[in-house]
């Protein structure tokens, strides 16, 4: 097995493991009375879109991280940024769906969005057009952040 394949497997396991951990809070949360009764944005996608989107996003993000990991001199920085993004991503779900702390969740998801934008800019010169692999994650987070913000500001 090549080093690239091993790296892709590790980042893939971490990314999809994070999705699994998030789903532990999300799955019961989406069907809860609390969530169903929230005043939600009209642009909220149907539930099945979330699973498709996150699967695609994590495939692209895994490839992005694999490419960054090849730059040995940056591994320390890359590891720290990835771990912070992973923690923020996993943390959002229980804060929003289990704890119902929508404002704190908005803070978390905004931090994650800013972190990923920083990563995209920081490594643009290194990766060039391959930076587009992080674009689906950023675009989805813009949508998710707007949905979270709508809930914060439209639910007393």
mmCIF file of the C-alpha atoms, coordinates in Angstrom:
data_MODEL
# 
_entry.id   MODEL 
# 
loop_
_atom_site.group_PDB 
_atom_site.id 
_atom_site.type_symbol 
_atom_site.label_atom_id 
_atom_site.label_alt_id 
_atom_site.label_comp_id 
_atom_site.label_asym_id 
_atom_site.label_entity_id 
_atom_site.label_seq_id 
_atom_site.pdbx_PDB_ins_code 
_atom_site.Cartn_x 
_atom_site.Cartn_y 
_atom_site.Cartn_z 
_atom_site.occupancy 
_atom_site.B_iso_or_equiv 
_atom_site.pdbx_formal_charge 
_atom_site.auth_seq_id 
_atom_site.auth_comp_id 
_atom_site.auth_asym_id 
_atom_site.auth_atom_id 
_atom_site.pdbx_PDB_model_num 
ATOM 1   C CA . UNK A 1 1   ? 0.000   0.000  0.000  1.00 0.00 ? 1   UNK A CA 1 
ATOM 2   C CA . UNK A 1 2   ? 1.440   3.371  -1.007 1.00 0.00 ? 2   UNK A CA 1 
ATOM 3   C CA . UNK A 1 3   ? 1.881   6.264  1.406  1.00 0.00 ? 3   UNK A CA 1 
ATOM 4   C CA . UNK A 1 4   ? -0.755  8.284  -0.482 1.00 0.00 ? 4   UNK A CA 1 
ATOM 5   C CA . UNK A 1 5   ? -3.316  5.527  -0.042 1.00 0.00 ? 5   UNK A CA 1 
ATOM 6   C CA . UNK A 1 6   ? -2.499  5.181  3.668  1.00 0.00 ? 6   UNK A CA 1 
ATOM 7   C CA . UNK A 1 7   ? -2.805  8.939  4.143  1.00 0.00 ? 7   UNK A CA 1 
ATOM 8   C CA . UNK A 1 8   ? -6.127  9.003  2.284  1.00 0.00 ? 8   UNK A CA 1 
ATOM 9   C CA . UNK A 1 9   ? -7.423  6.138  4.429  1.00 0.00 ? 9   UNK A CA 1 
ATOM 10  C CA . UNK A 1 10  ? -6.441  7.867  7.672  1.00 0.00 ? 10  UNK A CA 1 
ATOM 11  C CA . UNK A 1 11  ? -8.038  11.187 6.692  1.00 0.00 ? 11  UNK A CA 1 
ATOM 12  C CA . UNK A 1 12  ? -11.060 9.361  5.282  1.00 0.00 ? 12  UNK A CA 1 
ATOM 13  C CA . UNK A 1 13  ? -11.545 7.413  8.506  1.00 0.00 ? 13  UNK A CA 1 
ATOM 14  C CA . UNK A 1 14  ? -11.170 10.568 10.585 1.00 0.00 ? 14  UNK A CA 1 
ATOM 15  C CA . UNK A 1 15  ? -13.543 12.581 8.379  1.00 0.00 ? 15  UNK A CA 1 
ATOM 16  C CA . UNK A 1 16  ? -16.229 9.928  8.135  1.00 0.00 ? 16  UNK A CA 1 
ATOM 17  C CA . UNK A 1 17  ? -15.740 9.005  11.781 1.00 0.00 ? 17  UNK A CA 1 
ATOM 18  C CA . UNK A 1 18  ? -16.453 12.631 12.606 1.00 0.00 ? 18  UNK A CA 1 
ATOM 19  C CA . UNK A 1 19  ? -19.624 12.494 10.523 1.00 0.00 ? 19  UNK A CA 1 
ATOM 20  C CA . UNK A 1 20  ? -20.687 9.375  12.400 1.00 0.00 ? 20  UNK A CA 1 
ATOM 21  C CA . UNK A 1 21  ? -20.115 11.051 15.766 1.00 0.00 ? 21  UNK A CA 1 
ATOM 22  C CA . UNK A 1 22  ? -22.111 14.057 14.603 1.00 0.00 ? 22  UNK A CA 1 
ATOM 23  C CA . UNK A 1 23  ? -24.933 11.825 13.409 1.00 0.00 ? 23  UNK A CA 1 
ATOM 24  C CA . UNK A 1 24  ? -25.321 10.450 16.924 1.00 0.00 ? 24  UNK A CA 1 
ATOM 25  C CA . UNK A 1 25  ? -26.766 13.844 17.935 1.00 0.00 ? 25  UNK A CA 1 
ATOM 26  C CA . UNK A 1 26  ? -28.212 14.872 14.602 1.00 0.00 ? 26  UNK A CA 1 
ATOM 27  C CA . UNK A 1 27  ? -30.371 11.851 13.814 1.00 0.00 ? 27  UNK A CA 1 
ATOM 28  C CA . UNK A 1 28  ? -32.572 12.028 16.920 1.00 0.00 ? 28  UNK A CA 1 
ATOM 29  C CA . UNK A 1 29  ? -32.352 15.834 16.924 1.00 0.00 ? 29  UNK A CA 1 
ATOM 30  C CA . UNK A 1 30  ? -33.856 16.321 13.462 1.00 0.00 ? 30  UNK A CA 1 
ATOM 31  C CA . UNK A 1 31  ? -36.982 14.381 14.389 1.00 0.00 ? 31  UNK A CA 1 
ATOM 32  C CA . UNK A 1 32  ? -37.347 16.018 17.820 1.00 0.00 ? 32  UNK A CA 1 
ATOM 33  C CA . UNK A 1 33  ? -40.275 18.277 18.659 1.00 0.00 ? 33  UNK A CA 1 
ATOM 34  C CA . UNK A 1 34  ? -37.784 21.020 19.480 1.00 0.00 ? 34  UNK A CA 1 
ATOM 35  C CA . UNK A 1 35  ? -36.285 21.048 15.970 1.00 0.00 ? 35  UNK A CA 1 
ATOM 36  C CA . UNK A 1 36  ? -39.546 20.477 14.107 1.00 0.00 ? 36  UNK A CA 1 
ATOM 37  C CA . UNK A 1 37  ? -41.154 23.436 15.896 1.00 0.00 ? 37  UNK A CA 1 
ATOM 38  C CA . UNK A 1 38  ? -38.320 25.847 15.154 1.00 0.00 ? 38  UNK A CA 1 
ATOM 39  C CA . UNK A 1 39  ? -38.945 28.685 12.759 1.00 0.00 ? 39  UNK A CA 1 
ATOM 40  C CA . UNK A 1 40  ? -36.626 27.522 9.934  1.00 0.00 ? 40  UNK A CA 1 
ATOM 41  C CA . UNK A 1 41  ? -35.364 29.233 6.806  1.00 0.00 ? 41  UNK A CA 1 
ATOM 42  C CA . UNK A 1 42  ? -37.282 28.650 3.591  1.00 0.00 ? 42  UNK A CA 1 
ATOM 43  C CA . UNK A 1 43  ? -34.013 27.601 1.919  1.00 0.00 ? 43  UNK A CA 1 
ATOM 44  C CA . UNK A 1 44  ? -33.500 24.680 4.327  1.00 0.00 ? 44  UNK A CA 1 
ATOM 45  C CA . UNK A 1 45  ? -32.798 21.686 2.072  1.00 0.00 ? 45  UNK A CA 1 
ATOM 46  C CA . UNK A 1 46  ? -34.704 18.428 2.487  1.00 0.00 ? 46  UNK A CA 1 
ATOM 47  C CA . UNK A 1 47  ? -33.104 16.004 4.930  1.00 0.00 ? 47  UNK A CA 1 
ATOM 48  C CA . UNK A 1 48  ? -31.659 13.609 2.343  1.00 0.00 ? 48  UNK A CA 1 
ATOM 49  C CA . UNK A 1 49  ? -29.568 16.434 0.843  1.00 0.00 ? 49  UNK A CA 1 
ATOM 50  C CA . UNK A 1 50  ? -27.521 16.686 4.032  1.00 0.00 ? 50  UNK A CA 1 
ATOM 51  C CA . UNK A 1 51  ? -26.274 13.095 3.805  1.00 0.00 ? 51  UNK A CA 1 
ATOM 52  C CA . UNK A 1 52  ? -25.395 13.427 0.112  1.00 0.00 ? 52  UNK A CA 1 
ATOM 53  C CA . UNK A 1 53  ? -23.703 16.770 0.657  1.00 0.00 ? 53  UNK A CA 1 
ATOM 54  C CA . UNK A 1 54  ? -21.613 15.634 3.634  1.00 0.00 ? 54  UNK A CA 1 
ATOM 55  C CA . UNK A 1 55  ? -20.514 12.456 1.863  1.00 0.00 ? 55  UNK A CA 1 
ATOM 56  C CA . UNK A 1 56  ? -19.323 14.445 -1.165 1.00 0.00 ? 56  UNK A CA 1 
ATOM 57  C CA . UNK A 1 57  ? -17.731 17.101 1.027  1.00 0.00 ? 57  UNK A CA 1 
ATOM 58  C CA . UNK A 1 58  ? -15.749 14.590 3.064  1.00 0.00 ? 58  UNK A CA 1 
ATOM 59  C CA . UNK A 1 59  ? -14.509 12.774 -0.046 1.00 0.00 ? 59  UNK A CA 1 
ATOM 60  C CA . UNK A 1 60  ? -13.206 16.076 -1.422 1.00 0.00 ? 60  UNK A CA 1 
ATOM 61  C CA . UNK A 1 61  ? -11.815 17.183 1.941  1.00 0.00 ? 61  UNK A CA 1 
ATOM 62  C CA . UNK A 1 62  ? -10.036 13.850 2.364  1.00 0.00 ? 62  UNK A CA 1 
ATOM 63  C CA . UNK A 1 63  ? -8.348  14.354 -1.018 1.00 0.00 ? 63  UNK A CA 1 
ATOM 64  C CA . UNK A 1 64  ? -7.482  17.945 -0.051 1.00 0.00 ? 64  UNK A CA 1 
ATOM 65  C CA . UNK A 1 65  ? -5.904  16.848 3.223  1.00 0.00 ? 65  UNK A CA 1 
ATOM 66  C CA . UNK A 1 66  ? -4.009  14.034 1.512  1.00 0.00 ? 66  UNK A CA 1 
ATOM 67  C CA . UNK A 1 67  ? -2.465  16.558 -0.884 1.00 0.00 ? 67  UNK A CA 1 
ATOM 68  C CA . UNK A 1 68  ? -1.526  18.905 1.961  1.00 0.00 ? 68  UNK A CA 1 
ATOM 69  C CA . UNK A 1 69  ? -0.009  16.048 3.967  1.00 0.00 ? 69  UNK A CA 1 
ATOM 70  C CA . UNK A 1 70  ? 2.457   15.372 1.161  1.00 0.00 ? 70  UNK A CA 1 
ATOM 71  C CA . UNK A 1 71  ? 4.200   18.648 2.040  1.00 0.00 ? 71  UNK A CA 1 
ATOM 72  C CA . UNK A 1 72  ? 6.315   17.265 4.882  1.00 0.00 ? 72  UNK A CA 1 
ATOM 73  C CA . UNK A 1 73  ? 7.565   20.668 6.054  1.00 0.00 ? 73  UNK A CA 1 
ATOM 74  C CA . UNK A 1 74  ? 3.988   21.805 6.771  1.00 0.00 ? 74  UNK A CA 1 
ATOM 75  C CA . UNK A 1 75  ? 2.690   18.681 8.522  1.00 0.00 ? 75  UNK A CA 1 
ATOM 76  C CA . UNK A 1 76  ? 2.738   20.183 12.011 1.00 0.00 ? 76  UNK A CA 1 
ATOM 77  C CA . UNK A 1 77  ? 0.668   23.162 10.956 1.00 0.00 ? 77  UNK A CA 1 
ATOM 78  C CA . UNK A 1 78  ? -1.611  21.057 8.751  1.00 0.00 ? 78  UNK A CA 1 
ATOM 79  C CA . UNK A 1 79  ? -2.234  18.599 11.587 1.00 0.00 ? 79  UNK A CA 1 
ATOM 80  C CA . UNK A 1 80  ? -3.186  21.382 14.024 1.00 0.00 ? 80  UNK A CA 1 
ATOM 81  C CA . UNK A 1 81  ? -5.555  23.049 11.558 1.00 0.00 ? 81  UNK A CA 1 
ATOM 82  C CA . UNK A 1 82  ? -7.147  19.737 10.604 1.00 0.00 ? 82  UNK A CA 1 
ATOM 83  C CA . UNK A 1 83  ? -7.648  18.688 14.237 1.00 0.00 ? 83  UNK A CA 1 
ATOM 84  C CA . UNK A 1 84  ? -9.205  22.036 15.098 1.00 0.00 ? 84  UNK A CA 1 
ATOM 85  C CA . UNK A 1 85  ? -11.545 21.786 12.100 1.00 0.00 ? 85  UNK A CA 1 
ATOM 86  C CA . UNK A 1 86  ? -12.441 18.204 13.059 1.00 0.00 ? 86  UNK A CA 1 
ATOM 87  C CA . UNK A 1 87  ? -13.260 19.175 16.648 1.00 0.00 ? 87  UNK A CA 1 
ATOM 88  C CA . UNK A 1 88  ? -15.385 22.144 15.566 1.00 0.00 ? 88  UNK A CA 1 
ATOM 89  C CA . UNK A 1 89  ? -17.238 20.031 13.012 1.00 0.00 ? 89  UNK A CA 1 
ATOM 90  C CA . UNK A 1 90  ? -17.993 17.243 15.501 1.00 0.00 ? 90  UNK A CA 1 
ATOM 91  C CA . UNK A 1 91  ? -18.816 19.662 18.325 1.00 0.00 ? 91  UNK A CA 1 
ATOM 92  C CA . UNK A 1 92  ? -21.450 21.581 16.382 1.00 0.00 ? 92  UNK A CA 1 
ATOM 93  C CA . UNK A 1 93  ? -23.928 18.681 16.237 1.00 0.00 ? 93  UNK A CA 1 
ATOM 94  C CA . UNK A 1 94  ? -24.397 17.997 19.971 1.00 0.00 ? 94  UNK A CA 1 
ATOM 95  C CA . UNK A 1 95  ? -24.290 21.708 20.805 1.00 0.00 ? 95  UNK A CA 1 
ATOM 96  C CA . UNK A 1 96  ? -27.067 22.431 18.309 1.00 0.00 ? 96  UNK A CA 1 
ATOM 97  C CA . UNK A 1 97  ? -29.222 19.293 18.356 1.00 0.00 ? 97  UNK A CA 1 
ATOM 98  C CA . UNK A 1 98  ? -28.715 17.870 21.860 1.00 0.00 ? 98  UNK A CA 1 
ATOM 99  C CA . UNK A 1 99  ? -28.015 20.967 23.950 1.00 0.00 ? 99  UNK A CA 1 
ATOM 100 C CA . UNK A 1 100 ? -30.211 23.328 21.856 1.00 0.00 ? 100 UNK A CA 1 
ATOM 101 C CA . UNK A 1 101 ? -27.561 26.029 22.220 1.00 0.00 ? 101 UNK A CA 1 
ATOM 102 C CA . UNK A 1 102 ? -28.159 27.611 18.830 1.00 0.00 ? 102 UNK A CA 1 
ATOM 103 C CA . UNK A 1 103 ? -26.106 30.749 19.501 1.00 0.00 ? 103 UNK A CA 1 
ATOM 104 C CA . UNK A 1 104 ? -23.095 28.760 20.669 1.00 0.00 ? 104 UNK A CA 1 
ATOM 105 C CA . UNK A 1 105 ? -23.557 26.471 17.653 1.00 0.00 ? 105 UNK A CA 1 
ATOM 106 C CA . UNK A 1 106 ? -23.531 29.551 15.403 1.00 0.00 ? 106 UNK A CA 1 
ATOM 107 C CA . UNK A 1 107 ? -20.265 30.647 16.993 1.00 0.00 ? 107 UNK A CA 1 
ATOM 108 C CA . UNK A 1 108 ? -18.781 27.179 16.406 1.00 0.00 ? 108 UNK A CA 1 
ATOM 109 C CA . UNK A 1 109 ? -19.884 26.868 12.787 1.00 0.00 ? 109 UNK A CA 1 
ATOM 110 C CA . UNK A 1 110 ? -18.733 30.416 12.019 1.00 0.00 ? 110 UNK A CA 1 
ATOM 111 C CA . UNK A 1 111 ? -15.335 29.551 13.488 1.00 0.00 ? 111 UNK A CA 1 
ATOM 112 C CA . UNK A 1 112 ? -15.196 26.414 11.347 1.00 0.00 ? 112 UNK A CA 1 
ATOM 113 C CA . UNK A 1 113 ? -16.111 28.375 8.231  1.00 0.00 ? 113 UNK A CA 1 
ATOM 114 C CA . UNK A 1 114 ? -13.428 30.996 8.925  1.00 0.00 ? 114 UNK A CA 1 
ATOM 115 C CA . UNK A 1 115 ? -10.847 28.297 9.653  1.00 0.00 ? 115 UNK A CA 1 
ATOM 116 C CA . UNK A 1 116 ? -11.520 26.526 6.343  1.00 0.00 ? 116 UNK A CA 1 
ATOM 117 C CA . UNK A 1 117 ? -11.346 29.809 4.427  1.00 0.00 ? 117 UNK A CA 1 
ATOM 118 C CA . UNK A 1 118 ? -8.009  30.520 6.099  1.00 0.00 ? 118 UNK A CA 1 
ATOM 119 C CA . UNK A 1 119 ? -6.775  27.061 5.097  1.00 0.00 ? 119 UNK A CA 1 
ATOM 120 C CA . UNK A 1 120 ? -7.889  27.609 1.500  1.00 0.00 ? 120 UNK A CA 1 
ATOM 121 C CA . UNK A 1 121 ? -6.038  30.931 1.286  1.00 0.00 ? 121 UNK A CA 1 
ATOM 122 C CA . UNK A 1 122 ? -3.021  29.715 3.246  1.00 0.00 ? 122 UNK A CA 1 
ATOM 123 C CA . UNK A 1 123 ? -2.401  26.742 0.963  1.00 0.00 ? 123 UNK A CA 1 
ATOM 124 C CA . UNK A 1 124 ? -3.642  28.225 -2.337 1.00 0.00 ? 124 UNK A CA 1 
ATOM 125 C CA . UNK A 1 125 ? -0.139  28.891 -3.613 1.00 0.00 ? 125 UNK A CA 1 
ATOM 126 C CA . UNK A 1 126 ? 0.927   25.345 -2.778 1.00 0.00 ? 126 UNK A CA 1 
ATOM 127 C CA . UNK A 1 127 ? -2.086  23.533 -4.219 1.00 0.00 ? 127 UNK A CA 1 
ATOM 128 C CA . UNK A 1 128 ? -3.223  25.875 -6.985 1.00 0.00 ? 128 UNK A CA 1 
ATOM 129 C CA . UNK A 1 129 ? -6.446  24.647 -8.603 1.00 0.00 ? 129 UNK A CA 1 
ATOM 130 C CA . UNK A 1 130 ? -6.488  21.630 -6.280 1.00 0.00 ? 130 UNK A CA 1 
ATOM 131 C CA . UNK A 1 131 ? -7.622  24.105 -3.619 1.00 0.00 ? 131 UNK A CA 1 
ATOM 132 C CA . UNK A 1 132 ? -11.053 23.719 -5.222 1.00 0.00 ? 132 UNK A CA 1 
ATOM 133 C CA . UNK A 1 133 ? -11.301 20.432 -3.311 1.00 0.00 ? 133 UNK A CA 1 
ATOM 134 C CA . UNK A 1 134 ? -12.071 22.433 -0.164 1.00 0.00 ? 134 UNK A CA 1 
ATOM 135 C CA . UNK A 1 135 ? -14.646 24.627 -1.950 1.00 0.00 ? 135 UNK A CA 1 
ATOM 136 C CA . UNK A 1 136 ? -17.643 22.278 -1.433 1.00 0.00 ? 136 UNK A CA 1 
ATOM 137 C CA . UNK A 1 137 ? -16.980 22.268 2.321  1.00 0.00 ? 137 UNK A CA 1 
ATOM 138 C CA . UNK A 1 138 ? -16.769 26.059 2.440  1.00 0.00 ? 138 UNK A CA 1 
ATOM 139 C CA . UNK A 1 139 ? -19.873 26.535 0.283  1.00 0.00 ? 139 UNK A CA 1 
ATOM 140 C CA . UNK A 1 140 ? -21.880 24.079 2.371  1.00 0.00 ? 140 UNK A CA 1 
ATOM 141 C CA . UNK A 1 141 ? -20.762 25.812 5.560  1.00 0.00 ? 141 UNK A CA 1 
ATOM 142 C CA . UNK A 1 142 ? -21.945 29.154 4.165  1.00 0.00 ? 142 UNK A CA 1 
ATOM 143 C CA . UNK A 1 143 ? -25.382 27.588 3.699  1.00 0.00 ? 143 UNK A CA 1 
ATOM 144 C CA . UNK A 1 144 ? -25.310 25.795 7.068  1.00 0.00 ? 144 UNK A CA 1 
ATOM 145 C CA . UNK A 1 145 ? -24.165 28.954 8.850  1.00 0.00 ? 145 UNK A CA 1 
ATOM 146 C CA . UNK A 1 146 ? -27.012 30.922 7.278  1.00 0.00 ? 146 UNK A CA 1 
ATOM 147 C CA . UNK A 1 147 ? -29.498 28.242 8.397  1.00 0.00 ? 147 UNK A CA 1 
ATOM 148 C CA . UNK A 1 148 ? -28.111 28.298 11.934 1.00 0.00 ? 148 UNK A CA 1 
ATOM 149 C CA . UNK A 1 149 ? -28.153 32.116 11.988 1.00 0.00 ? 149 UNK A CA 1 
ATOM 150 C CA . UNK A 1 150 ? -31.752 32.177 10.783 1.00 0.00 ? 150 UNK A CA 1 
ATOM 151 C CA . UNK A 1 151 ? -32.745 29.869 13.640 1.00 0.00 ? 151 UNK A CA 1 
ATOM 152 C CA . UNK A 1 152 ? -30.900 32.047 16.163 1.00 0.00 ? 152 UNK A CA 1 
ATOM 153 C CA . UNK A 1 153 ? -32.514 35.274 14.984 1.00 0.00 ? 153 UNK A CA 1 
ATOM 154 C CA . UNK A 1 154 ? -36.005 33.987 14.169 1.00 0.00 ? 154 UNK A CA 1 
ATOM 155 C CA . UNK A 1 155 ? -36.665 31.936 17.296 1.00 0.00 ? 155 UNK A CA 1 
ATOM 156 C CA . UNK A 1 156 ? -37.087 33.838 20.558 1.00 0.00 ? 156 UNK A CA 1 
# 
